[in-house]
Amino acid sequence: MQSKSSSLSSLSSLCECLRSERLLINNEQTILQNLSSKSQSERKEIYKLTWICRHEKAALSKLINSDPSVSPDNCCQLMAKSILPSLLRYLHEAPKAVAEFLVAAESLTQMCRLIS
């Protein structure tokens, strides 16, 4: 009888250990999934920045080497285009600032109408 109770006790203990191991494994899987997702988004950001830097470097190289196909105006246009993604990212990340700007611009327009 005692062997049954001791085997039940050890079986119960084993079940508890397995449950806690399962919880730990699930937690580690969640952490790894979050880490993978974060690294993927960081990798995308690095790819974008690399693309922008590559184009800026090419434009600067053409300007320095006086490539006949690139005038200073054309080079400035290329540089301005590379600034556009950072501006769009800023606008996307700061919707409150965009809303405040639009409200201020609208009230400024209304004040100009009243003055004229």
Secondary structure, DSSP 8 states (H G I E B T S, - for coil): -HHHHHHHHHHHHHHHHHHHHHHHHHHHHHHHHHHHHHHHHHHHHHHHHHHHHHHHHHHHHHHHTT-TT--HHHHHHHHHHHHHHHHHHHHHH-HHHHHHHHHHHHHHHHHHHHH-
